[in-house]
């Protein structure tokens, strides 16, 4: 299983939302989305997610 991490630094554009949706629908993918739009993101948890993922995209 491929673990894909999407890190959102701003609201996702429709094309990005569609990409995430398509990846979630694809068998064999585990897709995790982390939003950094909040006031105090949990960077320790983010680092954990990074090291657990096979692929990382920042938007």
C-alpha positions as CSV (number, residue, x, y, z in Angstrom):
1,X,0.0,0.0,0.0
2,X,1.3,3.4,-0.9
3,X,0.9,6.1,1.7
4,X,0.5,9.6,0.2
5,X,0.7,12.7,2.3
6,X,-0.8,16.1,1.2
7,X,0.3,19.1,3.2
8,X,-2.1,22.0,2.6
9,X,-0.6,25.5,3.4
10,X,-3.6,27.3,2.0
11,X,-7.2,26.3,0.9
12,X,-7.0,23.7,-1.8
13,X,-7.9,24.7,-5.3
14,X,-10.5,22.5,-7.1
15,X,-7.9,20.7,-9.2
16,X,-6.0,19.7,-6.0
17,X,-9.3,18.5,-4.4
18,X,-9.9,16.4,-7.4
19,X,-6.4,14.9,-7.4
20,X,-6.8,14.0,-3.7
21,X,-10.3,12.5,-4.4
22,X,-8.9,10.4,-7.3
23,X,-6.0,9.2,-5.2
24,X,-8.3,8.2,-2.4
25,X,-10.5,6.3,-4.9
26,X,-7.5,4.4,-6.3
27,X,-7.0,0.9,-4.7
28,X,-3.8,0.5,-2.9
29,X,-3.5,4.1,-1.8
30,X,-3.7,5.4,1.8
31,X,-4.1,9.2,1.5
32,X,-3.5,11.6,4.5
33,X,-4.3,15.3,4.3
34,X,-2.8,17.7,6.8
35,X,-3.8,21.3,6.9
36,X,-1.3,23.9,8.2
37,X,-3.9,26.7,8.0
38,X,-4.6,26.6,11.8
39,X,-2.9,29.0,14.2
40,X,-0.6,26.4,15.9
41,X,0.0,23.3,13.8
42,X,1.3,20.2,15.5
43,X,4.7,20.0,13.9
44,X,5.7,16.9,15.8
45,X,2.7,15.1,14.4
46,X,3.5,16.4,10.9
47,X,7.0,15.1,11.2
48,X,5.6,11.7,12.1
49,X,3.3,11.8,9.1
50,X,6.2,12.7,6.8
51,X,8.4,9.8,7.9
52,X,5.4,7.4,7.6
53,X,4.6,8.4,4.0
54,X,5.9,7.1,0.7
55,X,5.0,10.3,-1.2
56,X,4.6,13.9,0.0
57,X,3.0,16.9,-1.8
58,X,2.9,20.4,-0.4
59,X,0.3,22.8,-1.7
